[in-house]
Amino acid sequence: MRQRTLQREFRFEGKGLHTGKIAHMTVGPAPENTGVRFLRTDLGEGAYVDALAANVSRTARSTMISNGEVSVRTVEHLLAALTGLGIDNALVRLDGQEAPILDGSAAPYVEAFTADSIVEQEAERQWMELREPVVVEDPRTGAYLRITPADQPSYEVTIDFNSRVLGVQTVHWDPSVDFATQIGPCRTFCFFHELKRLVLLGMIKGGDLENAIVVVENKVPLWQIRLWLRLFGLPLPEGMSREPGCYARGGLRFPDECGRHKLLDVLGDLRLCGGFLKAKVEAYKPGHRMNTLAAKEISKVLYNG
């Protein structure tokens, strides 16, 4: 299989999930063997950072990569789209610190990067093939990622937040599953009881029900829901009540949308190993910290083994 890139540049604009600041971003073609490279245009023409595990600098509710003073936050949704659509090389130009959250999923990228905008290059794709398993575990929570050698890539992700609303969700993706329709449209989410802490930490300044799912786990007084939504400048959405449930613009896109989004995050974060994994990935209760630790361990095995 040959490497692929984009035929032309695509432009995106929107606020960052955590900074709340408007950013303008273009995603366009890059030469063979470039991988995914970000350029902070607001910092000058040499302000590059490559999408590699060694550059991960922060994993609190999103993935940030840095090269010295050059940082880009919330890269995982774009990386997942490039991976799911089979795009090897791309140059991303961004005029701020955080990629726009758009609708909270990879759907805007999928809709832009249609099949006729992806072109083959001359060089063959260099698959990331392991010779031995890589396991990352968190004994405190029971979370783990297990990556084992395989003839083709596959991902199985299980989420368990001890939630009555979400339950336990297990989702699967391999190249036979259409990423564009089954994984790409799945949005980020958080629990209502997390909002206060996240706001106090200076995060989710750009979060709202246009770009995220809010999971209400217990019965919450409507005045409290209104109060927190007002902090985001939002009205009470139609149909939202004090009852437990998942609330987002237009309702859920899939019954297990939250599990599918976590799989999207795993795809994006593991792209930081430097390319396309040809391996079986099993993830239980994954998060950005665990995902990027796994990407770092994979890189060690691939490049230092």
C-alpha positions in Angstrom: 0.0 0.0 0.0 1.3 3.4 -0.9 1.4 6.5 1.3 -1.4 9.0 1.0 -1.8 12.7 1.4 -4.4 15.4 0.7 -4.8 16.9 -2.8 -5.3 20.4 -1.5 -5.7 22.5 1.7 -8.9 22.5 3.8 -9.8 25.3 6.1 -11.5 25.0 9.5 -12.4 27.7 12.0 -13.8 27.5 15.5 -13.2 27.8 19.2 -10.9 25.6 21.2 -12.6 23.3 23.7 -10.5 24.4 26.6 -9.2 27.8 25.7 -12.4 29.0 24.2 -10.4 31.1 21.7 -11.2 31.2 18.0 -8.5 29.4 15.9 -8.1 29.2 12.1 -6.6 25.9 10.9 -5.7 24.5 7.5 -4.9 20.9 6.8 -3.1 20.2 3.6 -0.7 18.1 1.6 2.8 17.1 2.9 5.7 15.2 1.2 6.2 11.5 1.6 7.5 10.3 5.0 6.5 13.6 6.7 3.8 12.1 8.9 1.6 14.7 10.6 3.3 18.0 11.3 1.8 21.1 12.9 2.9 24.7 12.2 1.9 27.5 14.6 1.7 30.3 12.1 1.2 32.9 14.9 4.7 32.0 16.2 6.6 32.2 12.9 7.5 30.0 9.9 9.8 27.7 12.0 7.3 26.9 14.8 6.8 23.3 14.0 5.8 20.4 16.2 5.5 16.8 14.9 2.7 14.5 16.0 4.9 12.1 17.9 4.6 10.5 21.3 7.9 12.0 22.4 6.3 15.4 22.1 3.3 14.8 24.3 3.4 17.4 27.0 -0.1 17.3 28.6 -3.0 14.9 28.7 -5.6 16.6 31.0 -8.9 16.0 29.1 -7.1 16.3 25.7 -3.8 15.6 24.2 -1.2 18.4 23.8 2.1 18.1 21.9 5.0 20.5 22.3 8.4 21.3 20.8 10.0 23.9 23.1 7.7 26.9 23.3 5.6 25.5 20.4 2.5 23.7 21.7 -0.7 22.5 20.1 -3.6 21.2 22.2 -6.5 18.8 21.4 -4.9 17.1 18.4 -6.6 13.7 18.9 -9.7 14.2 16.8 -7.8 15.4 13.7 -5.3 12.6 14.2 -8.1 10.0 14.4 -9.7 11.3 11.2 -6.4 11.1 9.4 -5.8 7.6 10.7 -9.4 6.4 10.0 -9.3 7.7 6.5 -5.8 6.3 5.7 -3.9 9.6 5.3 -0.2 9.3 6.0 1.2 12.8 5.5 -0.4 16.2 6.3 0.8 19.7 7.2 -1.5 21.4 9.7 -1.3 25.2 9.9 -2.8 26.7 13.1 -2.8 30.3 14.4 -3.4 29.5 18.0 -2.6 27.0 20.8 -5.6 24.8 20.4 -7.2 23.1 17.4 -10.9 24.1 17.0 -13.3 21.6 18.6 -15.9 22.1 15.8 -18.8 19.7 16.7 -16.8 17.7 19.2 -16.2 14.8 16.8 -14.1 14.0 13.7 -17.1 14.4 11.4 -16.2 17.9 10.0 -12.8 16.4 8.9 -14.4 13.3 7.4 -16.8 15.4 5.4 -14.0 17.6 4.1 -11.5 14.8 3.3 -13.6 13.0 0.8 -12.2 10.1 -1.3 -11.5 12.3 -4.3 -9.4 14.7 -2.2 -7.0 12.0 -1.0 -4.1 11.1 -3.3 -1.6 8.3 -3.4 2.1 9.1 -3.3 5.0 7.1 -4.7 6.5 5.8 -1.4 5.2 2.6 0.2 3.5 2.9 3.6 5.8 1.8 6.4 3.5 0.0 8.8 4.2 0.1 12.5 4.7 -3.7 13.2 5.5 -5.0 16.6 7.6 -8.0 17.4 6.4 -8.3 20.9 3.3 -7.2 22.9 3.1 -3.8 24.6 1.0 -3.5 27.8 0.3 -0.4 29.8 -1.7 -0.8 33.0 -3.0 1.3 35.9 -3.4 -1.0 38.9 -5.2 1.7 40.8 -8.1 1.9 38.3 -7.8 -1.4 36.5 -7.4 0.4 33.2 -5.1 -1.0 30.5 -4.1 -1.0 26.9 -2.8 -4.2 25.3 -1.2 -4.0 21.9 -0.2 -7.3 20.3 1.2 -8.1 16.9 -1.4 -8.9 14.2 -1.8 -9.3 10.5 -4.1 -6.3 10.3 -5.1 -3.4 12.6 -8.1 -3.8 15.0 -9.3 -1.9 18.0 -11.6 -3.0 20.8 -12.4 -0.4 23.5 -14.4 -0.9 26.6 -15.5 2.0 28.8 -16.9 1.6 32.4 -17.5 4.7 34.4 -19.6 2.9 37.0 -22.4 4.9 35.4 -26.1 3.9 35.5 -26.7 6.1 32.4 -23.8 4.8 30.2 -23.4 1.3 31.5 -20.5 -0.7 30.2 -19.9 -0.1 26.4 -17.6 -2.2 24.2 -17.0 -1.0 20.6 -14.8 -2.3 17.8 -13.1 -0.9 14.7 -11.0 -2.5 12.0 -10.6 -1.5 8.3 -13.8 -3.4 7.4 -15.8 -0.9 9.6 -16.6 2.4 7.9 -14.8 5.0 10.1 -16.5 7.9 8.3 -20.0 6.8 9.4 -19.5 4.6 12.4 -16.7 6.3 14.5 -16.0 9.7 13.0 -19.3 11.4 14.0 -19.0 10.5 17.7 -18.7 13.4 20.0 -16.7 14.1 23.2 -18.6 14.0 26.5 -18.4 14.7 30.2 -20.4 14.1 33.3 -22.6 16.9 34.7 -21.0 16.5 38.1 -17.5 17.2 36.6 -18.5 20.6 35.3 -17.7 22.6 38.4 -14.3 21.1 38.9 -13.4 21.6 35.2 -14.5 25.2 35.2 -12.5 25.9 38.4 -9.5 24.4 36.7 -9.8 26.9 33.8 -10.8 24.2 31.3 -13.7 23.7 28.9 -14.1 27.4 28.2 -15.3 26.5 24.8 -17.4 23.6 25.8 -21.2 23.6 25.2 -24.0 21.4 24.1 -23.2 22.1 20.4 -19.8 20.3 20.7 -20.2 17.9 23.6 -22.5 15.4 25.3 -23.3 16.0 28.9 -24.2 12.9 31.0 -26.5 13.7 33.9 -25.9 10.7 36.2 -28.3 11.5 39.1 -31.4 13.6 39.5 -30.3 17.2 39.5 -32.5 20.2 40.4 -33.3 22.2 37.2 -32.1 25.4 38.8 -28.7 23.8 39.2 -28.6 22.7 35.6 -29.7 26.2 34.5 -26.9 27.8 36.6 -24.1 25.7 35.1 -25.4 26.1 31.6 -25.6 29.8 32.1 -21.9 29.8 32.9 -21.4 28.6 29.3 -23.9 31.2 28.0 -26.4 28.5 27.0 -30.2 28.2 27.4 -31.7 25.1 28.8 -31.9 22.7 25.8 -35.3 21.5 24.7 -36.1 18.2 26.3 -33.5 18.5 29.1 -34.8 17.7 32.5 -33.6 16.8 35.9 -33.7 13.1 35.1 -30.6 11.1 34.4 -29.6 10.9 30.7 -27.4 12.0 27.9 -28.0 15.6 26.6 -26.6 17.1 23.4 -27.7 18.9 20.3 -30.0 16.6 18.4 -29.6 13.8 20.9 -27.3 10.8 20.7 -26.0 9.8 17.3 -25.6 6.2 18.5 -26.7 4.5 21.7 -23.1 3.8 22.5 -21.7 7.1 21.1 -19.6 7.7 24.2 -17.8 4.4 23.8 -17.3 5.1 20.1 -15.8 8.5 20.9 -13.3 6.8 23.3 -12.3 4.5 20.5 -11.9 7.6 18.3 -9.6 9.1 21.0 -7.5 5.8 21.1 -7.1 5.9 17.3 -5.9 9.5 17.5 -3.6 9.2 20.4 -1.9 6.0 19.2 -1.2 7.7 15.8 1.5 9.4 17.9 3.6 6.3 17.6 4.5 7.7 14.2 2.3 5.9 11.7 -0.3 3.2 11.2 -0.2 0.4 13.7 -0.6 -3.1 12.3 -1.6 -4.6 15.7 -4.5 -5.7 17.8 -5.4 -3.0 20.3 -7.5 -3.9 23.4 -8.3 -1.0 25.7 -10.2 -1.0 29.0 -11.1 2.3 30.5 -8.7 4.3 28.3 -7.9 8.0 28.6 -5.4 10.4 27.1 -2.7 9.7 29.7 -2.9 5.9 29.2 -3.2 6.2 25.4 -0.2 8.4 25.1 1.9 6.2 27.5 1.1 3.3 25.3 2.2 5.3 22.2 5.5 6.0 23.9 6.0 2.4 24.8 5.2 1.3 21.3 7.7 3.9 20.0 10.4 2.5 22.3 9.8 -1.1 21.0 9.8 0.1 17.4 12.7 2.4 17.4 14.9 1.1 20.2 14.1 -2.7 20.1 
